[in-house]
Amino acid sequence: MSSEIKGTRGINEQEPERGALEALLGFQLRRAQIKLFQHFKSCMTDLAITPGQSGVLILIESNPGINQAALARAMQIERATLGETIDYLQEKQWVERHKSPSDGRSYALHLSAKGKNIMRKLHPAIVAHEQDVSANLNAKQCRELLRLLTMFNQV
């Protein structure tokens, strides 16, 4: 007689039953995030950039002169965490800090010439990454997923 209970798998098997996790939005979003980040990392080895760093660069590119407080709010991260990222991007000479003309206590962030050059490489790499990770979806499904995630993130 087998010692396994019907519907369970042995603990040494590679793929365990996920049970109620499969129906949890948070679990599925986290799995998707892991997949996205792993794929992004594999696509960006030449640029040596993380998803967070690329997000910061894209926001600075779209909002030249943005200050760190506004950027942290837009990224929904702590200012200290963003400061470390900006320090790194500044070390790479991709971002420049200039005294804000409107507030001497803050810095305006701009892409450097090197940063603008990286963006010319980053944008097509991101497009290729997005196409790869969404290969199981058609264009309509991608638009719908993006619409739903946008709605979800407004809560």
MARTI-199404 format. One record per residue (C-alpha): residue number from 0; residue in three letters; x, y, z. Coordinates in nm, 2 decimals, decimal comma, always signed. Layout:
N
@n->NUM res->ALA east->X north->Y up->Z
...
END
This chain:
155
@n->0 res->MET east->+0,00 north->+0,00 up->+0,00
@n->1 res->SER east->+0,13 north->+0,34 up->-0,10
@n->2 res->SER east->+0,21 north->+0,58 up->+0,18
@n->3 res->GLU east->+0,12 north->+0,88 up->-0,03
@n->4 res->ILE east->-0,22 north->+1,04 up->+0,02
@n->5 res->LYS east->-0,42 north->+1,09 up->-0,30
@n->6 res->GLY east->-0,37 north->+1,44 up->-0,44
@n->7 res->THR east->-0,03 north->+1,50 up->-0,28
@n->8 res->ARG east->+0,31 north->+1,47 up->-0,42
@n->9 res->GLY east->+0,63 north->+1,35 up->-0,26
@n->10 res->ILE east->+0,84 north->+1,62 up->-0,10
@n->11 res->ASN east->+1,14 north->+1,54 up->-0,32
@n->12 res->GLU east->+0,95 north->+1,60 up->-0,64
@n->13 res->GLN east->+1,06 north->+1,91 up->-0,83
@n->14 res->GLU east->+0,72 north->+2,08 up->-0,88
@n->15 res->PRO east->+0,51 north->+2,09 up->-0,56
@n->16 res->GLU east->+0,14 north->+2,15 up->-0,55
@n->17 res->ARG east->+0,07 north->+2,52 up->-0,50
@n->18 res->GLY east->-0,28 north->+2,47 up->-0,36
@n->19 res->ALA east->-0,46 north->+2,80 up->-0,29
@n->20 res->LEU east->-0,16 north->+3,00 up->-0,41
@n->21 res->GLU east->-0,26 north->+2,95 up->-0,77
@n->22 res->ALA east->-0,57 north->+3,16 up->-0,72
@n->23 res->LEU east->-0,40 north->+3,44 up->-0,54
@n->24 res->LEU east->-0,34 north->+3,76 up->-0,74
@n->25 res->GLY east->-0,04 north->+3,85 up->-0,53
@n->26 res->PHE east->+0,13 north->+3,51 up->-0,59
@n->27 res->GLN east->+0,07 north->+3,53 up->-0,96
@n->28 res->LEU east->+0,20 north->+3,89 up->-0,98
@n->29 res->ARG east->+0,51 north->+3,80 up->-0,78
@n->30 res->ARG east->+0,58 north->+3,50 up->-1,01
@n->31 res->ALA east->+0,54 north->+3,73 up->-1,31
@n->32 res->GLN east->+0,77 north->+3,99 up->-1,16
@n->33 res->ILE east->+1,04 north->+3,73 up->-1,10
@n->34 res->LYS east->+1,01 north->+3,61 up->-1,46
@n->35 res->LEU east->+1,02 north->+3,96 up->-1,59
@n->36 res->PHE east->+1,33 north->+4,06 up->-1,38
@n->37 res->GLN east->+1,52 north->+3,74 up->-1,46
@n->38 res->HIS east->+1,45 north->+3,79 up->-1,83
@n->39 res->PHE east->+1,54 north->+4,16 up->-1,81
@n->40 res->LYS east->+1,87 north->+4,07 up->-1,65
@n->41 res->SER east->+1,95 north->+3,82 up->-1,92
@n->42 res->CYS east->+1,87 north->+4,08 up->-2,19
@n->43 res->MET east->+2,07 north->+4,36 up->-2,03
@n->44 res->THR east->+2,40 north->+4,19 up->-1,97
@n->45 res->ASP east->+2,57 north->+4,42 up->-2,22
@n->46 res->LEU east->+2,43 north->+4,73 up->-2,05
@n->47 res->ALA east->+2,47 north->+4,60 up->-1,69
@n->48 res->ILE east->+2,15 north->+4,77 up->-1,58
@n->49 res->THR east->+1,87 north->+4,66 up->-1,35
@n->50 res->PRO east->+1,49 north->+4,72 up->-1,40
@n->51 res->GLY east->+1,49 north->+4,98 up->-1,12
@n->52 res->GLN east->+1,79 north->+5,17 up->-1,27
@n->53 res->SER east->+1,63 north->+5,17 up->-1,61
@n->54 res->GLY east->+1,31 north->+5,30 up->-1,46
@n->55 res->VAL east->+1,49 north->+5,59 up->-1,30
@n->56 res->LEU east->+1,67 north->+5,67 up->-1,62
@n->57 res->ILE east->+1,35 north->+5,66 up->-1,82
@n->58 res->LEU east->+1,18 north->+5,90 up->-1,57
@n->59 res->ILE east->+1,47 north->+6,14 up->-1,58
@n->60 res->GLU east->+1,47 north->+6,13 up->-1,95
@n->61 res->SER east->+1,10 north->+6,20 up->-1,96
@n->62 res->ASN east->+1,13 north->+6,47 up->-1,69
@n->63 res->PRO east->+1,46 north->+6,66 up->-1,73
@n->64 res->GLY east->+1,53 north->+6,85 up->-1,41
@n->65 res->ILE east->+1,31 north->+6,64 up->-1,19
@n->66 res->ASN east->+1,42 north->+6,64 up->-0,82
@n->67 res->GLN east->+1,49 north->+6,33 up->-0,62
@n->68 res->ALA east->+1,18 north->+6,37 up->-0,40
@n->69 res->ALA east->+0,95 north->+6,38 up->-0,70
@n->70 res->LEU east->+1,13 north->+6,09 up->-0,86
@n->71 res->ALA east->+1,11 north->+5,88 up->-0,54
@n->72 res->ARG east->+0,73 north->+5,95 up->-0,53
@n->73 res->ALA east->+0,70 north->+5,85 up->-0,89
@n->74 res->MET east->+0,90 north->+5,53 up->-0,84
@n->75 res->GLN east->+0,72 north->+5,46 up->-0,51
@n->76 res->ILE east->+1,04 north->+5,40 up->-0,33
@n->77 res->GLU east->+1,22 north->+5,55 up->-0,03
@n->78 res->ARG east->+1,43 north->+5,86 up->-0,10
@n->79 res->ALA east->+1,73 north->+5,69 up->+0,06
@n->80 res->THR east->+1,70 north->+5,39 up->-0,17
@n->81 res->LEU east->+1,67 north->+5,63 up->-0,47
@n->82 res->GLY east->+1,97 north->+5,82 up->-0,35
@n->83 res->GLU east->+2,18 north->+5,51 up->-0,37
@n->84 res->THR east->+2,06 north->+5,44 up->-0,72
@n->85 res->ILE east->+2,13 north->+5,80 up->-0,83
@n->86 res->ASP east->+2,48 north->+5,78 up->-0,67
@n->87 res->TYR east->+2,54 north->+5,47 up->-0,88
@n->88 res->LEU east->+2,41 north->+5,62 up->-1,20
@n->89 res->GLN east->+2,62 north->+5,93 up->-1,13
@n->90 res->GLU east->+2,93 north->+5,71 up->-1,08
@n->91 res->LYS east->+2,85 north->+5,55 up->-1,42
@n->92 res->GLN east->+2,83 north->+5,91 up->-1,56
@n->93 res->TRP east->+2,48 north->+5,85 up->-1,68
@n->94 res->VAL east->+2,31 north->+6,10 up->-1,46
@n->95 res->GLU east->+2,41 north->+6,45 up->-1,35
@n->96 res->ARG east->+2,29 north->+6,64 up->-1,04
@n->97 res->HIS east->+2,26 north->+7,02 up->-1,08
@n->98 res->LYS east->+2,15 north->+7,26 up->-0,81
@n->99 res->SER east->+1,78 north->+7,33 up->-0,87
@n->100 res->PRO east->+1,72 north->+7,67 up->-1,00
@n->101 res->SER east->+1,39 north->+7,70 up->-0,81
@n->102 res->ASP east->+1,50 north->+7,54 up->-0,48
@n->103 res->GLY east->+1,86 north->+7,56 up->-0,37
@n->104 res->ARG east->+1,81 north->+7,27 up->-0,12
@n->105 res->SER east->+1,74 north->+7,02 up->-0,39
@n->106 res->TYR east->+1,91 north->+6,89 up->-0,70
@n->107 res->ALA east->+1,77 north->+6,87 up->-1,05
@n->108 res->LEU east->+1,85 north->+6,55 up->-1,23
@n->109 res->HIS east->+1,95 north->+6,52 up->-1,59
@n->110 res->LEU east->+2,09 north->+6,26 up->-1,82
@n->111 res->SER east->+2,45 north->+6,31 up->-1,92
@n->112 res->ALA east->+2,57 north->+6,27 up->-2,27
@n->113 res->LYS east->+2,67 north->+5,91 up->-2,17
@n->114 res->GLY east->+2,32 north->+5,86 up->-2,02
@n->115 res->LYS east->+2,16 north->+5,97 up->-2,34
@n->116 res->ASN east->+2,38 north->+5,73 up->-2,53
@n->117 res->ILE east->+2,28 north->+5,45 up->-2,30
@n->118 res->MET east->+1,91 north->+5,54 up->-2,35
@n->119 res->ARG east->+1,95 north->+5,49 up->-2,73
@n->120 res->LYS east->+2,06 north->+5,14 up->-2,65
@n->121 res->LEU east->+1,82 north->+5,08 up->-2,37
@n->122 res->HIS east->+1,49 north->+5,16 up->-2,54
@n->123 res->PRO east->+1,53 north->+4,89 up->-2,82
@n->124 res->ALA east->+1,65 north->+4,64 up->-2,57
@n->125 res->ILE east->+1,34 north->+4,70 up->-2,35
@n->126 res->VAL east->+1,11 north->+4,67 up->-2,65
@n->127 res->ALA east->+1,28 north->+4,33 up->-2,74
@n->128 res->HIS east->+1,25 north->+4,22 up->-2,38
@n->129 res->GLU east->+0,88 north->+4,31 up->-2,37
@n->130 res->GLN east->+0,81 north->+4,12 up->-2,69
@n->131 res->ASP east->+0,99 north->+3,82 up->-2,55
@n->132 res->VAL east->+0,81 north->+3,81 up->-2,22
@n->133 res->SER east->+0,47 north->+3,87 up->-2,38
@n->134 res->ALA east->+0,52 north->+3,61 up->-2,66
@n->135 res->ASN east->+0,23 north->+3,40 up->-2,52
@n->136 res->LEU east->-0,01 north->+3,69 up->-2,56
@n->137 res->ASN east->-0,15 north->+3,85 up->-2,87
@n->138 res->ALA east->-0,15 north->+4,23 up->-2,91
@n->139 res->LYS east->-0,51 north->+4,27 up->-2,78
@n->140 res->GLN east->-0,43 north->+4,05 up->-2,47
@n->141 res->CYS east->-0,12 north->+4,26 up->-2,40
@n->142 res->ARG east->-0,32 north->+4,58 up->-2,42
@n->143 res->GLU east->-0,58 north->+4,43 up->-2,19
@n->144 res->LEU east->-0,33 north->+4,31 up->-1,94
@n->145 res->LEU east->-0,16 north->+4,65 up->-1,93
@n->146 res->ARG east->-0,50 north->+4,82 up->-1,89
@n->147 res->LEU east->-0,59 north->+4,59 up->-1,60
@n->148 res->LEU east->-0,26 north->+4,63 up->-1,43
@n->149 res->THR east->-0,29 north->+5,01 up->-1,46
@n->150 res->MET east->-0,63 north->+4,99 up->-1,30
@n->151 res->PHE east->-0,50 north->+4,76 up->-1,03
@n->152 res->ASN east->-0,22 north->+5,00 up->-0,95
@n->153 res->GLN east->-0,45 north->+5,30 up->-0,90
@n->154 res->VAL east->-0,60 north->+5,15 up->-0,59
END
